[in-house]
Amino acid sequence: MPLGATVQVPIPDVDKERGDSRNLLAVVLNVTEDSFYRLETDQGILKQLNARAEFTVCPKELMKAEDGPDHEISLRSAATYQSTESSQGFIRCMCNTKCKTMRCLCVKKENKV
């Protein structure tokens, strides 16, 4: 596998919520002598090394190696950042006043649904 290839790293179920994506996109930075891969995401370089069986290669180049920052980050932190960045949000108003009073959290946060 060439360096700079885009790969998909599956996110464990304990590290994501129901509506979050299943995979995290990363780029192969280098390969160690033991055949482990160092991967970089948009949020930073993953702390742990990954074996080849832990990710799948994307057929197209979706990211470049110089896109992400240089600091190290855990897979859980990268998954959390990705889920908050997407702002898919499952906000639902449960008030009985139909968002007409300031007691409603939707009106307070200006997120009227």
N, C-alpha and C positions, 0 to 999 in steps of 0.2 A: 504494500500500500504506500503510495507516495506521501511525502510530507506536505501538509497544507490541504489534505483531503477533508471534506466536510463529513462529519459523522453524526449519528443520532445516538444519544446515551439515554437509556430508559430511566425514568425517575421512579424509585420505589414508592409503593402505595402509601407508606407511612409519611413520606415527605411531600405529599401533594394533597390537594383537596379534590372534591368530586368534579368540579368543572375545569380543573387545570389540565394542561396538556400532558401527554404521557411521556414525551421525550424532550430532551434538551439538545439543541444544536451545538456542536463544538467543532474545533479544527485540530488536526493532529500537528503538534509542535515538533516532537521528536520521539525516537524509539530508543529504549535502553538496551543494554547488552542482554538482559534477561527477557527480551521481547515484550516489555511493557510499554504502554503508550502514555505520553504526557499530552493532555488535551486542554484547549483554551476555549472559553465561552465568551459571550459579550460582556459578562460581569467580571471575568478574570480567569486565571489559570487554575484548573482543578488541583486540589492538594494531593489527592490520591492518584496513583498510577493505575491504569486500566489494562486488563488483558484484552486480546483481540476478540474474545467471545462476549465481552460485555457491551459491545456497541455494534451498530451496523453502518456501513458506508453508504452515503447518499450518492446517487448517480450524477447529480449536478453539483457544481461548486456554489454553495449558498453563502459562505462566509470566507473571509480572508484572515490570515494569521495575525495581521497587524491591527485588526479591528478592536480587539479587547484590551483592557488595562493589564499591567504587568504584575499586579498583586495576586496572591493565592487566595482561593475561596473554596469552601466545601461544596459538595454536590447539593446538600440540603439548602445552603444559603443561596446558591444559584437558582434552584427550583423555586424558593420562596420569592426571590427578587423577580423572577420571570412571571409568577402568578400575580404579584401586585402590580407589575408593570403593564400587564395586558388589560387591567381594569375591566374585565368582563363583568364582574359584579353581579351578585344576585340579591339586589336590594329590593325589599318588598315592604310596603307600608302596612302596618297592622293596626292603625288607629281607627277609632269609630267616628271621629269628627270629620272625616273626609279631607284631612289636611288643611283645615281652616283656622286652627288655633296655633299659637306658639308652643303649645305643649307637644305637638307632633314633632318627632325627630326629623322627619323629612323637611319640614319648613325651617327648622333651626339650622340644618346642615345644607339647605338649599338644594336638596336632591329630590324634589317632588317627582314622583313616578306617575 
